[in-house]
């Protein structure tokens, strides 16, 4: 067991990379072998990750399954990884989604299969890495490394406007993360030295802990906060930095959309929780209204724009903007219910939105169109598809009993009762978003599944194949599991969230007790080591 | 020792859930097996409900039977689900399981040849589970969850004939409109946690009195907003008539007897919270009263047999709300007309829920009867029917029993419950009570009129030559007979004297055992209401009794000439649907389209602009990178001059130093 704890995260990162190595030796013409190997690797990663769920100690709020090794010790950079309540579920979501993304691409990727599969595995490694890195340099490397395969997936295997989409995606996220890089480097040079047995190994440290220990002047913190926040706001995406998302979603192949929606978007909120709030609690508090107002705009605006989209994928993309607005509202409402709710929405959105994209992808495979008006009456020819599609739509609109409800409910309960000014107003506005969700999703569902079949081409559509059935059933099971018994998820995150909230509150208290506007003295220890 | 039936009460909702899961997973291909399992399970639930009721009558009292932690979050948020048994929920258990069971049996015949029979029965099982879960809630959150689930079942069953566009539209409309109402309920749930820290009705009741915060004070109004959506109160009533697109057994079950009364049940459950805000209660009363009268006027000029019944349902739901509202409109601590406010609130609860109780039976009867007629005639239009009374004896005569019960003729069920509401309005003794008494009386006149209009047009006269009606099979007539029996006798338990004579517990004594009041009965009020109903019946006879054979479409309605333009307004349901669709199309969708435009052109446009500017800026600088060495040297030289010049200005004497 101890061995497992120590190596599991490294396995999750390196097994996909080993898979890439194996793939590179397989001739590109043997497509089936390539697909099978990729699926095998992705499934292996998932199987390896499952025991983490059970072995995770829910009473321990700190990093678990931690492992540290030398990387660039002279710079104070270490290969340091670990999991706590903020990242456990997201890592499991990643490993869960990956094999399904491979299955989803089985028949819809027709060329350069090898390159595609390699990109998927690289993406897998990068995403797991982002969630478990405890070293800022390592984090940044994974963060950027993950962009490249995603860029390729959209740009090469995407649809008509793939180049524009890929470039937009790349520039947006790159522009955001460069500010973050600057901030990381700046902060790095303020950190304390790494001292082992009395010898100074490095003058500074990239460890997250050292970054957290920094006590910078408030004005500096403001700049740094926004540098981080910008990178994460683009990823979430928050209004007005969201326009890359619909484009990327529409143009990406199904697997790309699934990974984007399920995991990449979650890195934004994750970044806010892990970095922005714990590095800069006072600034976070000051700018809470800004973030919350943007989140609310996202909720309502995303839903409204979704209502009039003719393209199913675009509709779902805008619904993501709306859902992630709830997540940000939850995070910045700063209490345990709203945080738990935000995490549940993150996981729940990962499940239901991926499923939505997969199902639209199945339609695309059959008809090569995503326009809602091209369909209609599908229940008659594809009853099983229609039933599952309905379940997924209902979970996305937050019907009780499905995963969508509990998260929204907790966020709203939390934000309504948060100690922020105008908290009740915020929560009330957000509630309006709930009803708009019902409108656009049901409207889409009805136009696709109900009615007579008007389009001749839809008359001969085939219902789900065995492969597609296997692809969707796990989603349905999770939708009901999380909806009926969410305690299994909230238990895992509770301890860490309580701890982080407590340290946030303490930090805020400290700022308030010192005279307002006074600059905090830089950590004395830092100076001494220098 | 054998477990008591209280301990088995959790099976009442659990059995239909099991049936739903089992039939969905395993028996979708075997239509008869699915139907059999569903019916068997609901019969078992019915039996258990009866046994639970008997235990309660024997004095078992109220009890929370099961407590499962659902989302525990430390001390902060503990939400449990369970099975709560008290007189109100047990009364609902009886209503729900009885009607559900009969509708299941009826559907065996009605849906016999449907391809989607398995799907239909699975949905029914899911509905039964959800509805029972709703009535057995003791807390707002559990109720909200099941509240949404019954809404889902309603959506699924209205859209059962999904290839019909009208059915699909109606399903979506029902879900969206009720969900708009649910928003109020949801807000109430959130607020209730925020201010009271509990979802339990009994606990909120105490805490509510102590709060003075605005949001907390208006929280009953938000609950009521949810109830308006589900129970079709004006102006959220528009979905219910359209919901008639669903199969008729569904209309009887969900859209007459059970789900639509969830709103009434909710207000009744929270009556002691509501009664602490007399203002809200006045709203409830007036919206109820308005809906009662308003829907009745529309029913007068409808031609689709199910729609007439749907508007009638709306109208009766209005009566129930009216009763709840006017009873609580005094406030708990005040007195009026010699009654304590709390007594009046309980009288309102008794009257409202008693009408719910009797209405469930006769309205289910009417819908099932209508289904039987539609089954035989293949049309919904009453003007295309006729002469059925000799061909479909059981259907027609049970339907007439239902009609009499609904019209409020003694001693049928509807008389007692409607009379209680009228009496209550007078007992309250405020000016509002008198106004609403008048409204209710006017509604009673219209009710009797439109119901007899329906019967006379559809059942008398000559059968159209093209139709060959015949009596439905036993599985369909049996529920009619049972419901007709209930429609005759169920009202008797409302009257204290009769109940006493028969040596049974009266409804009021059952509902609130510790409260030693009884429903009031005034012969004068009963006389007036019967007189008014009689007037309605006579008017219907005058207009329609001698229906000539050539009246074969709605154009021949003699009322049309009598009412003139008003008739068109009524036929068009006062254009409320048009108002809503105008709001939807011209406001909501315009805003949405505006947002989409803004997103494409302004938000995305400014991003493109930044990109464009960057490229342009690059183009401007492009010539600089010419590759010509002499240019570069020139630039370096000029640059150097600038630097030197700058230094010369800023640091006096530096040039001299450099030269040295």
Boltz contact constraints between the chains, C-beta under 6 A:
constraints:
  - contact:
      token1: [A, 240]
      token2: [B, 603]
      max_distance: 6.0
  - contact:
      token1: [A, 243]
      token2: [B, 603]
      max_distance: 6.0
  - contact:
      token1: [A, 243]
      token2: [B, 604]
      max_distance: 6.0
  - contact:
      token1: [A, 243]
      token2: [B, 607]
      max_distance: 6.0
  - contact:
      token1: [A, 301]
      token2: [B, 595]
      max_distance: 6.0
  - contact:
      token1: [A, 304]
      token2: [B, 592]
      max_distance: 6.0
  - contact:
      token1: [A, 304]
      token2: [B, 595]
      max_distance: 6.0
  - contact:
      token1: [A, 305]
      token2: [B, 595]
      max_distance: 6.0
  - contact:
      token1: [A, 305]
      token2: [B, 596]
      max_distance: 6.0
  - contact:
      token1: [A, 305]
      token2: [B, 599]
      max_distance: 6.0
  - contact:
      token1: [A, 307]
      token2: [B, 592]
      max_distance: 6.0
  - contact:
      token1: [A, 308]
      token2: [B, 592]
      max_distance: 6.0
  - contact:
      token1: [A, 308]
      token2: [B, 593]
      max_distance: 6.0
  - contact:
      token1: [A, 308]
      token2: [B, 596]
      max_distance: 6.0
  - contact:
      token1: [A, 336]
      token2: [B, 76]
      max_distance: 6.0
  - contact:
      token1: [A, 337]
      token2: [B, 77]
      max_distance: 6.0
  - contact:
      token1: [A, 379]
      token2: [B, 162]
      max_distance: 6.0
  - contact:
      token1: [A, 399]
      token2: [B, 148]
      max_distance: 6.0
  - contact:
      token1: [A, 400]
      token2: [B, 145]
      max_distance: 6.0
  - contact:
      token1: [A, 400]
      token2: [B, 148]
      max_distance: 6.0
  - contact:
      token1: [A, 412]
      token2: [B, 190]
      max_distance: 6.0
  - contact:
      token1: [A, 413]
      token2: [B, 190]
      max_distance: 6.0
  - contact:
      token1: [A, 413]
      token2: [B, 193]
      max_distance: 6.0
  - contact:
      token1: [A, 416]
      token2: [B, 190]
      max_distance: 6.0
  - contact:
      token1: [A, 416]
      token2: [B, 194]
      max_distance: 6.0
  - contact:
      token1: [A, 417]
      token2: [B, 194]
      max_distance: 6.0
  - contact:
      token1: [A, 431]
      token2: [B, 187]
      max_distance: 6.0
  - contact:
      token1: [A, 435]
      token2: [B, 179]
      max_distance: 6.0
  - contact:
      token1: [A, 435]
      token2: [B, 180]
      max_distance: 6.0
  - contact:
      token1: [A, 435]
      token2: [B, 183]
      max_distance: 6.0
  - contact:
      token1: [A, 438]
      token2: [B, 176]
      max_distance: 6.0
  - contact:
      token1: [A, 438]
      token2: [B, 179]
      max_distance: 6.0
  - contact:
      token1: [A, 439]
      token2: [B, 176]
      max_distance: 6.0
  - contact:
      token1: [A, 442]
      token2: [B, 172]
      max_distance: 6.0
  - contact:
      token1: [A, 442]
      token2: [B, 175]
      max_distance: 6.0
  - contact:
      token1: [A, 446]
      token2: [B, 168]
      max_distance: 6.0
  - contact:
      token1: [A, 446]
      token2: [B, 172]
      max_distance: 6.0
  - contact:
      token1: [A, 450]
      token2: [B, 162]
      max_distance: 6.0
  - contact:
      token1: [A, 450]
      token2: [B, 168]
      max_distance: 6.0
  - contact:
      token1: [A, 451]
      token2: [B, 165]
      max_distance: 6.0
  - contact:
      token1: [A, 451]
      token2: [B, 168]
      max_distance: 6.0
  - contact:
      token1: [A, 452]
      token2: [B, 163]
      max_distance: 6.0
  - contact:
      token1: [A, 486]
      token2: [B, 71]
      max_distance: 6.0
